[in-house]
């Protein structure tokens, strides 16, 4: 039986899905020596998921804050680089400029802009899922909708607007950050599988006006 995916996913179905959880280990990187070790480990992997977090600014007219967190995940482990504590050491720049290891993000073009505000660099080998989904006929661009569409699981976005510069990230923040990066690997591999096999059916949805959703914020 072919996998059914939708060109546009109805967000109202999210409440019927189980919540996805990051299944691996989390390593918080808070020193340059830890960053050196983490980057060496990560660049030995064949594929990585990436994402960033920034402390939100709620004051009108106030410039956005610098990227506080860089998340990089393998299939089993996610490293959380606390850039607000360590800045952009040479090892992080080496990671961002690496041209050998595939790194997958979502809305990564925007993340790169934020990272470059910390320090200039030449981006290496990155793939943005938003550049891939149209090949399958999918029009959604948010991680939450894409993950629900492909896996029928919900990514909870409640931690998105929390303070990513606090002295210690709590367990919920760590799990949220790790899941977003790990999910990019999961989505990439499934999209590639479907593109190569053709083992899917695209259902085009007639759009109806969505009810406001105040539970979660989407990253678009």
N, CA, C and O of each residue as an XYZ file, in Angstrom:
880
protein
N       0.836     -1.195      0.000
C       0.000      0.000      0.000
C       0.877      1.254      0.000
O       1.811      1.375      0.793
N       0.561      2.176     -0.898
C       1.349      3.395     -1.000
C       1.090      4.332      0.183
O      -0.005      4.380      0.743
N       2.126      5.063      0.532
C       1.998      6.035      1.613
C       1.212      7.233      1.109
O       1.486      7.747      0.025
N       0.244      7.680      1.886
C      -0.578      8.829      1.516
C       0.000     10.079      2.174
O       0.165     10.130      3.392
N       0.307     11.086      1.352
C       0.709     12.391      1.869
C      -0.184     13.445      1.233
O      -0.792     13.216      0.188
N      -0.252     14.591      1.873
C      -1.155     15.652      1.420
C      -0.352     16.852      0.937
O       0.728     17.143      1.450
N      -0.905     17.550     -0.071
C      -0.206     18.754     -0.532
C      -0.214     19.827      0.554
O       0.743     20.589      0.695
N      -1.320     19.876      1.329
C      -1.410     20.788      2.460
C      -2.038     20.044      3.629
O      -3.119     19.467      3.509
N      -1.350     20.066      4.748
C      -1.814     19.302      5.898
C      -2.732     20.149      6.768
O      -2.447     21.313      7.048
N      -3.845     19.543      7.191
C      -4.818     20.230      8.036
C      -4.323     20.242      9.479
O      -4.296     19.205     10.143
N      -3.937     21.400      9.952
C      -3.354     21.511     11.293
C      -4.326     21.082     12.386
O      -3.904     20.734     13.489
N      -5.609     21.104     12.092
C      -6.587     20.710     13.102
C      -6.481     19.229     13.462
O      -7.003     18.802     14.492
N      -5.814     18.452     12.624
C      -5.635     17.026     12.912
C      -4.526     16.774     13.930
O      -4.419     15.666     14.454
N      -3.702     17.778     14.220
C      -2.562     17.581     15.107
C      -2.961     17.035     16.481
O      -2.249     16.220     17.068
N      -4.091     17.489     16.975
C      -4.504     17.073     18.315
C      -4.819     15.578     18.394
O      -4.910     15.023     19.489
N      -4.986     14.926     17.244
C      -5.301     13.495     17.235
C      -4.040     12.629     17.178
O      -4.124     11.406     17.288
N      -2.878     13.255     17.007
C      -1.639     12.504     16.828
C      -0.853     12.389     18.134
O      -0.918     13.286     18.975
N      -0.121     11.311     18.309
C       0.772     11.206     19.470
C       1.918     12.197     19.332
O       2.317     12.538     18.218
N       2.449     12.663     20.464
C       3.545     13.628     20.460
C       4.867     12.894     20.259
O       5.158     11.918     20.951
N       5.654     13.368     19.316
C       6.962     12.771     19.062
C       7.947     13.180     20.160
O       7.878     14.287     20.694
N       8.855     12.273     20.482
C       9.889     12.537     21.485
C      11.262     12.243     20.879
O      11.421     11.291     20.115
N      12.239     13.056     21.224
C      13.600     12.778     20.778
C      14.073     11.483     21.424
O      14.011     11.356     22.647
N      14.549     10.511     20.631
C      14.843      9.179     21.174
C      16.282      8.956     21.624
O      16.618      7.873     22.103
N      17.146      9.980     21.474
C      18.559      9.738     21.713
C      19.134     10.437     22.928
O      18.418     10.781     23.868
N      20.446     10.642     22.891
C      21.172     11.314     23.959
C      21.390     12.781     23.612
O      21.449     13.149     22.438
N      21.508     13.611     24.638
C      21.734     15.045     24.454
C      23.022     15.442     25.162
O      23.239     15.101     26.325
N      23.876     16.172     24.436
C      25.128     16.670     25.006
C      25.127     18.192     24.889
O      25.057     18.732     23.785
N      25.204     18.880     26.022
C      25.241     20.346     26.025
C      26.696     20.791     25.943
O      27.527     20.367     26.747
N      27.003     21.646     24.968
C      28.366     22.109     24.703
C      28.501     23.545     25.193
O      27.850     24.445     24.662
N      29.344     23.768     26.208
C      29.428     25.083     26.843
C      30.849     25.631     26.933
O      31.059     26.711     27.486
N      31.826     24.900     26.396
C      33.208     25.382     26.388
C      33.810     25.133     25.008
O      33.289     24.334     24.230
N      34.912     25.823     24.711
C      35.570     25.634     23.417
C      36.139     24.229     23.281
O      36.100     23.649     22.196
N      36.664     23.679     24.364
C      37.218     22.328     24.289
C      36.112     21.302     24.028
O      36.315     20.341     23.285
N      34.956     21.506     24.634
C      33.818     20.625     24.363
C      33.368     20.762     22.911
O      32.990     19.776     22.280
N      33.409     21.981     22.384
C      33.033     22.209     20.983
C      33.999     21.500     20.044
O      33.574     20.909     19.051
N      35.302     21.551     20.347
C      36.300     20.867     19.521
C      35.996     19.374     19.438
O      35.993     18.784     18.358
N      35.742     18.783     20.591
C      35.473     17.345     20.651
C      34.176     16.995     19.934
O      34.104     15.997     19.217
N      33.148     17.826     20.131
C      31.849     17.562     19.500
C      31.944     17.637     17.979
O      31.399     16.781     17.282
N      32.626     18.645     17.463
C      32.744     18.800     16.009
C      33.515     17.633     15.408
O      33.142     17.135     14.346
N      34.569     17.191     16.057
C      35.310     16.023     15.560
C      34.413     14.794     15.464
O      34.490     14.034     14.499
N      33.568     14.607     16.464
C      32.626     13.480     16.451
C      31.600     13.639     15.341
O      31.327     12.692     14.603
N      31.035     14.822     15.222
C      29.970     15.055     14.249
C      30.448     14.899     12.811
O      29.731     14.349     11.974
N      31.645     15.374     12.522
C      32.129     15.326     11.138
C      32.603     13.934     10.731
O      33.112     13.747      9.626
N      32.436     12.960     11.620
C      32.692     11.557     11.255
C      31.410     10.846     10.842
O      31.434      9.671     10.476
N      30.276     11.574     10.904
C      28.969     11.002     10.575
C      28.630     11.229      9.101
O      29.178     12.140      8.480
N      27.727     10.407      8.528
C      27.351     10.577      7.119
C      26.277     11.632      6.894
O      26.189     12.201      5.806
N      25.457     11.903      7.912
C      24.364     12.864      7.776
C      24.065     13.472      9.145
O      24.153     12.795     10.169
N      23.712     14.757      9.148
C      23.421     15.473     10.384
C      22.185     16.348     10.196
O      21.931     16.861      9.106
N      21.429     16.506     11.265
C      20.316     17.444     11.271
C      20.733     18.696     12.019
O      21.433     18.606     13.027
N      20.316     19.868     11.545
C      20.740     21.129     12.151
C      19.550     22.061     12.371
O      18.549     22.013     11.655
N      19.696     22.904     13.379
C      18.686     23.919     13.668
C      19.325     24.952     14.594
O      20.417     24.723     15.115
N      18.661     26.077     14.801
C      19.138     27.086     15.745
C      17.970     27.604     16.567
O      16.811     27.459     16.180
N      18.288     28.214     17.712
C      17.292     28.873     18.550
C      17.830     30.247     18.963
O      19.030     30.424     19.176
N      16.918     31.204     19.068
C      17.264     32.570     19.445
C      16.296     33.059     20.501
O      15.088     32.843     20.399
N      16.833     33.723     21.523
C      15.947     34.284     22.551
C      15.035     35.319     21.905
O      15.523     36.251     21.267
N      13.721     35.175     22.057
C      12.790     36.108     21.408
C      12.865     37.500     22.019
O      13.167     37.676     23.199
N      12.580     38.474     21.176
C      12.500     39.858     21.634
C      11.062     40.317     21.452
O      10.553     40.350     20.332
N      10.408     40.671     22.551
C       8.988     41.019     22.499
C       8.750     42.531     22.477
O       7.605     42.978     22.415
N       9.832     43.322     22.529
C       9.677     44.771     22.550
C       9.698     45.335     21.139
O      10.601     45.043     20.355
N       8.703     46.137     20.826
C       8.587     46.729     19.502
C       9.776     47.647     19.238
O      10.146     48.468     20.077
N      10.368     47.489     18.050
C      11.479     48.343     17.680
C      12.831     47.875     18.175
O      13.855     48.462     17.828
N      12.850     46.810     18.994
C      14.111     46.278     19.507
C      14.651     45.240     18.519
O      13.924     44.347     18.085
N      15.923     45.368     18.174
C      16.530     44.448     17.216
C      16.512     43.021     17.756
O      16.547     42.804     18.968
N      16.457     42.063     16.852
C      16.445     40.661     17.274
C      17.768     40.296     17.934
O      18.803     40.901     17.657
N      17.719     39.313     18.798
C      18.907     38.871     19.506
C      19.775     37.978     18.624
O      19.331     37.491     17.585
N      21.020     37.772     19.054
C      21.902     36.854     18.341
C      21.437     35.413     18.556
O      20.786     35.101     19.553
N      21.780     34.546     17.609
C      21.503     33.121     17.759
C      22.161     32.635     19.048
O      23.353     32.852     19.267
N      21.379     31.981     19.893
C      21.879     31.523     21.190
C      22.299     30.059     21.170
O      23.179     29.650     21.927
N      21.662     29.263     20.293
C      21.879     27.817     20.327
C      21.971     27.262     18.912
O      21.158     27.589     18.048
N      22.973     26.419     18.692
C      23.097     25.652     17.449
C      22.940     24.182     17.811
O      23.733     23.630     18.574
N      21.905     23.554     17.254
C      21.665     22.136     17.507
C      22.148     21.318     16.322
O      21.818     21.625     15.176
N      22.925     20.283     16.591
C      23.399     19.389     15.535
C      23.179     17.958     16.010
O      23.690     17.553     17.055
N      22.413     17.201     15.231
C      22.034     15.855     15.664
C      22.499     14.780     14.692
O      22.462     14.958     13.475
N      22.934     13.663     15.257
C      23.116     12.434     14.494
C      21.831     11.624     14.655
O      20.841     12.139     15.175
N      21.833     10.371     14.219
C      20.670      9.522     14.455
C      20.485      9.227     15.945
O      19.368      8.969     16.396
N      21.576      9.265     16.703
C      21.496      8.839     18.104
C      21.738      9.953     19.126
O      21.246      9.863     20.251
N      22.480     10.997     18.763
C      22.907     12.005     19.734
C      22.769     13.401     19.164
O      23.083     13.645     17.999
N      22.292     14.318     20.002
C      22.215     15.718     19.590
C      23.135     16.558     20.472
O      23.088     16.470     21.699
N      23.967     17.369     19.833
C      24.858     18.289     20.532
C      24.246     19.684     20.491
O      23.880     20.181     19.426
N      24.139     20.310     21.661
C      23.576     21.657     21.769
C      24.707     22.632     22.047
O      25.211     22.703     23.168
N      25.107     23.384     21.026
C      26.187     24.350     21.152
C      25.618     25.679     21.669
O      24.855     26.344     20.969
N      25.986     26.053     22.874
C      25.462     27.274     23.488
C      26.297     28.473     23.037
O      27.226     28.895     23.725
N      25.950     29.006     21.878
C      26.728     30.074     21.261
C      26.717     31.344     22.098
O      27.646     32.146     22.010
N      25.678     31.541     22.912
C      25.662     32.720     23.782
C      26.743     32.643     24.851
O      27.098     33.656     25.453
N      27.268     31.436     25.090
C      28.340     31.256     26.075
C      29.722     31.143     25.424
O      30.702     31.670     25.951
N      29.800     30.465     24.291
C      31.108     30.204     23.679
C      31.372     31.028     22.426
O      32.488     31.010     21.907
N      30.359     31.760     21.923
C      30.549     32.507     20.688
C      30.689     31.558     19.502
O      30.029     30.522     19.431
N      31.573     31.942     18.565
C      31.804     31.131     17.351
C      33.268     30.721     17.301
O      34.040     31.301     16.537
N      33.665     29.740     18.094
C      35.059     29.296     18.097
C      35.432     28.654     16.760
O      34.551     28.305     15.975
N      36.741     28.494     16.495
C      37.188     27.915     15.217
C      36.540     26.575     14.884
O      36.270     26.298     13.715
N      36.289     25.747     15.883
C      35.691     24.435     15.603
C      34.279     24.566     15.044
O      33.891     23.804     14.159
N      33.506     25.529     15.555
C      32.141     25.742     15.042
C      32.190     26.274     13.620
O      31.406     25.847     12.773
N      33.100     27.198     13.348
C      33.261     27.701     11.987
C      33.676     26.563     11.054
O      33.177     26.462      9.933
N      34.583     25.713     11.515
C      35.003     24.552     10.711
C      33.814     23.663     10.382
O      33.694     23.160      9.265
N      32.932     23.471     11.364
C      31.740     22.669     11.133
C      30.837     23.323     10.083
O      30.369     22.659      9.158
N      30.598     24.620     10.233
C      29.681     25.318      9.339
C      30.223     25.422      7.911
O      29.451     25.546      6.961
N      31.538     25.372      7.762
C      32.144     25.491      6.431
C      32.481     24.130      5.813
O      32.933     24.066      4.670
N      32.266     23.054      6.554
C      32.587     21.717      6.055
C      31.789     21.382      4.800
O      30.579     21.605      4.742
N      32.478     20.846      3.799
C      31.847     20.537      2.517
C      31.690     19.036      2.269
O      31.294     18.627      1.177
N      31.995     18.223      3.266
C      31.971     16.772      3.071
C      30.716     16.111      3.637
O      30.121     15.254      2.983
N      30.313     16.495      4.831
C      29.201     15.834      5.523
C      27.890     16.545      5.212
O      27.791     17.765      5.343
N      26.889     15.780      4.802
C      25.571     16.338      4.520
C      24.907     16.816      5.807
O      24.817     16.074      6.785
N      24.442     18.069      5.793
C      23.761     18.650      6.945
C      22.395     19.146      6.478
O      22.302     19.904      5.513
N      21.347     18.720      7.159
C      19.976     18.993      6.723
C      19.261     19.875      7.739
O      19.261     19.585      8.935
N      18.652     20.955      7.252
C      17.870     21.827      8.115
C      16.557     22.182      7.457
O      16.262     21.755      6.341
N      15.772     22.973      8.170
C      14.523     23.485      7.613
C      14.483     24.988      7.845
O      14.739     25.460      8.953
N      14.159     25.740      6.795
C      14.286     27.193      6.825
C      15.725     27.570      7.194
O      15.973     28.548      7.898
N      16.650     26.767      6.698
C      18.063     26.925      7.064
C      18.670     28.186      6.475
O      19.647     28.711      7.009
N      18.106     28.677      5.388
C      18.590     29.937      4.812
C      18.503     31.048      5.851
O      19.421     31.858      5.979
N      17.404     31.085      6.588
C      17.231     32.103      7.628
C      18.190     31.872      8.795
O      18.731     32.821      9.363
N      18.394     30.598      9.146
C      19.324     30.285     10.227
C      20.743     30.734      9.880
O      21.467     31.242     10.736
N      21.132     30.545      8.624
C      22.462     30.963      8.203
C      22.633     32.474      8.329
O      23.695     32.950      8.730
N      21.604     33.215      7.993
C      21.671     34.677      8.134
C      21.930     35.052      9.588
O      22.753     35.919      9.882
N      21.209     34.380     10.502
C      21.391     34.652     11.921
C      22.776     34.281     12.405
O      23.380     35.019     13.183
N      23.292     33.139     11.950
C      24.622     32.700     12.360
C      25.707     33.639     11.834
O      26.693     33.905     12.521
N      25.520     34.135     10.618
C      26.514     35.034     10.035
C      26.562     36.377     10.752
O      27.567     37.083     10.672
N      25.491     36.739     11.450
C      25.513     37.973     12.234
C      26.467     37.841     13.421
O      26.962     38.839     13.946
N      26.716     36.611     13.833
C      27.696     36.375     14.901
C      29.117     36.434     14.356
O      30.003     37.036     14.964
N      29.324     35.806     13.210
C      30.645     35.822     12.568
C      30.498     35.386     11.115
O      29.748     34.459     10.812
N      31.211     36.052     10.225
C      31.136     35.714      8.806
C      31.794     34.362      8.539
O      32.824     34.035      9.128
N      31.185     33.580      7.640
C      31.746     32.304      7.212
C      31.124     31.934      5.875
O      30.116     32.507      5.462
N      31.738     30.972      5.209
C      31.220     30.476      3.927
C      30.534     29.139      4.167
O      31.210     28.164      4.495
N      29.212     29.061      4.013
C      28.488     27.818      4.320
C      28.972     26.639      3.491
O      29.270     26.770      2.304
N      29.044     25.478      4.149
C      29.464     24.256      3.486
C      28.299     23.491      2.893
O      27.444     24.070      2.222
N      28.265     22.185      3.141
C      27.299     21.285      2.507
C      26.022     21.202      3.342
O      25.933     20.434      4.299
N      25.035     22.018      2.950
C      23.744     22.042      3.634
C      22.621     21.819      2.631
O      22.708     22.244      1.478
N      21.569     21.151      3.079
C      20.346     20.982      2.290
C      19.188     21.498      3.122
O      19.072     21.168      4.303
N      18.329     22.309      2.512
C      17.150     22.833      3.191
C      15.931     22.029      2.750
O      15.644     21.933      1.557
N      15.222     21.458      3.706
C      14.040     20.651      3.378
C      12.992     21.445      2.613
O      12.230     20.882      1.827
N      12.953     22.752      2.842
C      11.979     23.572      2.122
C      12.260     23.605      0.617
O      11.368     23.904     -0.176
N      13.490     23.301      0.231
C      13.836     23.240     -1.191
C      13.505     21.876     -1.799
O      13.568     21.703     -3.016
N      13.153     20.908     -0.947
C      12.914     19.540     -1.418
C      11.437     19.187     -1.537
O      11.052     18.407     -2.409
N      10.610     19.755     -0.667
C       9.238     19.238     -0.529
C       8.399     19.423     -1.790
O       7.514     18.614     -2.069
N       8.669     20.477     -2.551
C       7.854     20.714     -3.747
C       8.018     19.600     -4.771
O       7.120     19.373     -5.582
N       9.150     18.901     -4.748
C       9.346     17.786     -5.687
C       8.342     16.665     -5.441
O       8.052     15.875     -6.340
N       7.811     16.599     -4.217
C       6.805     15.590     -3.886
C       5.388     16.139     -4.000
O       4.417     15.417     -3.775
N       5.272     17.421     -4.349
C       3.955     18.044     -4.472
C       3.424     18.617     -3.179
O       2.264     19.022     -3.112
N       4.264     18.660     -2.138
C       3.852     19.185     -0.833
C       4.121     20.691     -0.785
O       5.188     21.158     -1.182
N       3.143     21.429     -0.295
C       3.248     22.890     -0.276
C       3.547     23.454      1.102
O       3.950     24.612      1.212
N       3.363     22.672      2.151
C       3.649     23.157      3.504
C       5.143     23.368      3.692
O       5.960     22.688      3.071
N       5.495     24.322      4.558
C       6.895     24.636      4.794
C       7.297     24.563      6.267
O       8.478     24.730      6.572
N       6.378     24.324      7.180
C       6.732     24.288      8.599
C       7.097     22.870      9.023
O       6.574     21.894      8.486
N       7.998     22.774      9.991
C       8.421     21.467     10.491
C       7.244     20.706     11.086
O       7.104     19.503     10.866
N       6.412     21.392     11.829
C       5.289     20.736     12.500
C       4.342     20.083     11.496
O       3.949     18.930     11.673
N       3.978     20.809     10.450
C       3.058     20.258      9.453
C       3.715     19.160      8.617
O       3.088     18.144      8.317
N       4.964     19.367      8.248
C       5.649     18.348      7.447
C       5.779     17.047      8.221
O       5.538     15.969      7.678
N       6.158     17.145      9.482
C       6.337     15.931     10.279
C       5.008     15.204     10.475
O       4.948     13.976     10.409
N       3.961     15.960     10.713
C       2.636     15.348     10.863
C       2.191     14.691      9.560
O       1.597     13.612      9.577
N       2.471     15.328      8.450
C       2.073     14.819      7.144
C       2.770     13.492      6.825
O       2.140     12.545      6.354
N       4.074     13.439      7.087
C       4.857     12.261      6.702
C       4.833     11.141      7.739
O       4.978      9.970      7.390
N       4.648     11.501      9.035
C       4.774     10.485     10.074
C       3.571     10.372     11.013
O       3.550      9.499     11.880
N       2.575     11.238     10.853
C       1.388     11.213     11.712
C       1.757     11.301     13.194
O       1.197     10.602     14.039
N       2.720     12.183     13.480
C       3.099     12.490     14.849
C       3.215     14.001     15.004
O       3.454     14.731     14.042
N       3.041     14.442     16.233
C       3.024     15.882     16.497
C       4.317     16.332     17.163
O       4.773     15.732     18.137
N       4.901     17.402     16.621
C       6.028     18.053     17.275
C       5.486     19.245     18.048
O       4.956     20.194     17.470
N       5.627     19.176     19.352
C       5.110     20.240     20.211
C       6.037     21.450     20.136
O       7.249     21.315     20.303
N       5.470     22.637     19.885
C       6.277     23.846     19.700
C       6.230     24.782     20.906
O       6.595     25.951     20.787
N       5.794     24.297     22.046
C       5.587     25.188     23.192
C       6.868     25.835     23.710
O       6.816     26.911     24.307
N       8.006     25.203     23.493
C       9.268     25.746     24.019
C       9.916     26.767     23.078
O      10.942     27.358     23.416
N       9.328     26.972     21.918
C       9.964     27.795     20.895
C      10.285     29.210     21.367
O      11.350     29.739     21.050
N       9.392     29.817     22.108
C       9.557     31.215     22.512
C      10.064     31.362     23.937
O       9.834     32.390     24.573
N      10.744     30.353     24.441
C      11.324     30.444     25.783
C      12.683     31.144     25.713
O      13.175     31.457     24.629
N      13.278     31.384     26.871
C      14.555     32.091     26.937
C      15.711     31.125     26.677
O      16.051     30.311     27.535
N      16.310     31.219     25.497
C      17.395     30.328     25.111
C      18.753     30.814     25.614
O      19.777     30.187     25.340
N      18.768     31.922     26.345
C      20.014     32.431     26.901
C      20.091     32.242     28.416
O      21.038     32.713     29.047
N      19.119     31.567     29.002
C      19.157     31.362     30.447
C      20.396     30.562     30.828
O      20.972     29.858     29.999
N      20.796     30.676     32.076
C      22.060     30.072     32.508
C      22.101     28.568     32.271
O      23.117     28.029     31.833
N      20.990     27.895     32.564
C      20.903     26.450     32.345
C      19.626     26.130     31.582
O      18.535     26.495     32.020
N      19.749     25.461     30.459
C      18.567     25.048     29.703
C      17.893     23.891     30.432
O      18.549     22.921     30.811
N      16.575     23.999     30.627
C      15.891     22.915     31.332
C      15.655     21.725     30.399
O      15.901     21.807     29.195
N      15.179     20.633     30.966
C      15.012     19.398     30.201
C      14.064     19.570     29.020
O      14.305     19.020     27.946
N      12.990     20.328     29.213
C      12.027     20.525     28.128
C      12.649     21.293     26.967
O      12.412     20.969     25.804
N      13.446     22.312     27.288
C      14.124     23.057     26.229
C      15.110     22.161     25.478
O      15.177     22.193     24.250
N      15.864     21.370     26.220
C      16.844     20.489     25.587
C      16.172     19.471     24.673
O      16.635     19.235     23.557
N      15.089     18.871     25.139
C      14.383     17.881     24.332
C      13.773     18.506     23.082
O      13.812     17.921     21.999
N      13.212     19.695     23.245
C      12.624     20.409     22.109
C      13.686     20.720     21.056
O      13.493     20.461     19.868
N      14.816     21.284     21.512
C      15.878     21.665     20.591
C      16.449     20.453     19.871
O      16.688     20.501     18.664
N      16.667     19.376     20.597
C      17.214     18.163     20.001
C      16.256     17.558     18.980
O      16.676     17.109     17.913
N      14.985     17.549     19.308
C      13.992     16.956     18.411
C      13.933     17.691     17.086
O      13.840     17.060     16.033
N      13.986     19.019     17.122
C      13.903     19.783     15.878
C      15.045     19.439     14.924
O      14.833     19.328     13.716
N      16.251     19.269     15.460
C      17.387     18.924     14.603
C      17.292     17.476     14.124
O      17.496     17.193     12.944
N      16.984     16.566     15.043
C      16.871     15.140     14.698
C      15.768     14.900     13.670
O      15.927     14.079     12.767
N      14.662     15.607     13.803
C      13.527     15.428     12.895
C      13.904     15.753     11.449
O      13.323     15.197     10.517
N      14.865     16.644     11.261
C      15.282     16.997      9.903
C      15.926     15.803      9.203
O      15.715     15.600      8.007
N      16.708     15.013      9.935
C      17.276     13.788      9.349
C      16.155     12.828      8.970
O      16.133     12.282      7.867
N      15.234     12.635      9.892
C      14.125     11.703      9.704
C      13.309     12.078      8.460
O      12.962     11.214      7.655
N      13.008     13.365      8.315
C      12.235     13.840      7.164
C      13.027     13.701      5.866
O      12.488     13.262      4.850
N      14.288     14.071      5.901
C      15.110     13.976      4.687
C      15.155     12.541      4.169
O      14.955     12.298      2.979
N      15.417     11.604      5.058
C      15.545     10.219      4.627
C      14.231      9.666      4.094
O      14.225      8.873      3.153
N      13.115     10.084      4.695
C      11.814      9.622      4.195
C      11.483     10.265      2.863
O      10.957      9.596      1.975
N      11.777     11.541      2.702
C      11.527     12.211      1.420
C      12.351     11.575      0.308
O      11.850     11.345     -0.793
N      13.615     11.294      0.601
C      14.470     10.669     -0.406
C      13.963      9.276     -0.761
O      13.993      8.881     -1.927
N      13.498      8.531      0.237
C      12.959      7.193     -0.016
C      11.752      7.263     -0.944
O      11.644      6.489     -1.895
N      10.851      8.193     -0.662
C       9.647      8.312     -1.476
C       9.958      8.806     -2.885
O       9.341      8.354     -3.850
N      10.902      9.724     -3.010
C      11.274     10.227     -4.335
C      11.883      9.122     -5.189
O      11.605      9.030     -6.385
N      12.711      8.288     -4.575
C      13.375      7.219     -5.332
C      12.423      6.080     -5.666
O      12.485      5.512     -6.756
N      11.539      5.747     -4.723
C      10.663      4.584     -4.914
C       9.346      4.935     -5.603
O       8.733      4.081     -6.244
N       8.910      6.187     -5.471
C       7.590      6.563     -5.986
C       6.465      5.917     -5.210
O       5.323      5.886     -5.667
N       6.787      5.396     -4.024
C       5.826      4.640     -3.234
C       4.951      5.555     -2.372
O       4.902      5.423     -1.149
N       4.263      6.485     -3.043
C       3.381      7.392     -2.304
C       2.260      7.888     -3.216
O       2.361      7.874     -4.442
N       1.197      8.323     -2.561
C       0.058      8.922     -3.266
C      -0.161     10.317     -2.697
O      -0.340     10.482     -1.491
N      -0.146     11.315     -3.570
C      -0.360     12.692     -3.151
C      -1.844     13.024     -3.236
O      -2.452     12.915     -4.300
N      -2.419     13.427     -2.115
C      -3.828     13.821     -2.073
C      -3.898     15.335     -1.994
O      -3.324     15.946     -1.092
N      -4.599     15.934     -2.936
C      -4.744     17.392     -2.936
C      -5.972     17.770     -2.125
O      -7.076     17.281     -2.364
N      -5.754     18.641     -1.172
C      -6.795     19.025     -0.219
C      -7.453     20.313     -0.665
O      -6.785     21.268     -1.061
N      -8.782     20.324     -0.596
C      -9.518     21.568     -0.847
C      -9.432     22.409      0.410
O      -9.865     21.984      1.481
N      -8.883     23.583      0.282
C      -8.622     24.410      1.454
C      -9.906     24.933      2.082
O     -10.831     25.357      1.389
N      -9.940     24.892      3.408
C     -10.992     25.534      4.183
C     -10.327     26.444      5.195
O      -9.149     26.267      5.505
N     -11.052     27.400      5.706
C     -10.479     28.338      6.666
C     -10.168     27.618      7.960
O     -11.039     26.984      8.555
N      -8.885     27.720      8.406
C      -8.479     27.053      9.630
C      -8.889     27.850     10.850
O      -8.867     29.081     10.847
N      -9.267     27.123     11.899
C      -9.554     27.765     13.167
C      -8.246     28.219     13.815
O      -7.225     27.548     13.666
N      -8.260     29.342     14.527
C      -7.035     29.785     15.203
C      -6.529     28.728     16.165
O      -7.312     28.092     16.871
N      -5.217     28.541     16.193
C      -4.613     27.563     17.092
C      -3.711     28.303     18.053
O      -2.688     28.850     17.643
N      -4.070     28.331     19.327
C      -3.293     29.064     20.313
C      -2.386     28.153     21.115
O      -1.633     28.622     21.968
N      -2.448     26.851     20.853
C      -1.650     25.900     21.649
C      -0.183     25.959     21.277
O       0.678     26.042     22.152
N       0.107     25.918     19.987
C       1.497     25.842     19.540
C       1.778     26.924     18.518
O       0.885     27.339     17.779
N       3.004     27.375     18.477
C       3.464     28.270     17.437
C       4.235     27.459     16.410
O       4.998     26.564     16.773
N       4.044     27.759     15.135
C       4.750     27.048     14.095
C       6.006     27.816     13.721
O       6.045     29.042     13.823
N       7.032     27.094     13.288
C       8.170     27.735     12.654
C       7.960     27.587     11.156
O       7.902     26.473     10.635
N       7.850     28.693     10.481
C       7.475     28.678      9.066
C       8.708     28.836      8.202
O       8.606     28.848      6.975
